[in-house]
Amino acid sequence: AMSAVAEGPAGAEADVREAMSLHELWFRQKELHQVLDLTLVKRPRAAVSLVEVLDDFTRGAQLSMPGQVNERGTQAAASAAAMLQRISACVCSKVRAAAAQEGEAGSHRALAEICAAVRKGAPQGGTGPCGVIRVYTTQFDLIGWVMMTLKADVAAFVKERLWVNGGQRLAKPQGVVQALQAYMAALRVVEAQTGAPVDGLVEKALAELFESGQSDAIGKWFAAEIVKDKTIFVPLRSHFTAPYPELEHATSPAGLRALAGLIGPAGFRVVDQRLLSG
């Protein structure tokens, strides 16, 4: 960040030099984004500091090119939004990595580092509320931005695991629940570092996912599969059986319980309606 304005001729000269230095850096924003990508890999805690530099560009323009302040500020805010999207995507990526390597200390540590940077982000000089950065006239809520991105990723994560065989068959519900539990364990790291609750976020993401057509898709799949020629209901085991295992897994008592936990009562009503309508 730029230093405070010093008094006297020497201080004014230093301010001009700093402003001109920022003026030159302004035209190297592409490199700044490349540095961000490298920083997210090597030093995630420093990533948010690069976003703060964008506000320096605007303040530098106030000293050397006052007529360009609004233009620079607007562009700087747009660049900040793009950088925060990359930081949020990095958090999602590290959550998935931690979920895939459940119990691996290294993956949780990498996730904790980037989340700690998000929590500590603040306007120049470290003042102001945690998790907030101001670029020109735009104030960015870093934690809110990350949580919004994570909410979308939770839905995408579950949807990816809900279907197998190129989206043609329902996956084993217990396996989907197990994968979601691993994802939730990684989200606990985010919660611990940022203070943002994750339970409501996951519930809302799942509700929106299954209200937006996934429950109906599951109902359609059940309705189509249970009437196929080689599908047989086995009363002794209380499930359907077919030439492939997915229908058996999905219609077993354990599979239906797991599915109910995922899609909720509203989702199961949709499935039931689809089954009754054929």
Helices and strands as residue ranges (DSSP letters): H 8-26, H 29-42, G 44-46, H 47-64, G 66-68, H 69-100, H 105-120, G 124-126, E 132-135, E 138-141, H 142-162, E 163-164, E 169-170, H 173-194, H 199-209, I 210-214, H 215-225, E 232-234, E 239-241, H 246-251, H 253-277
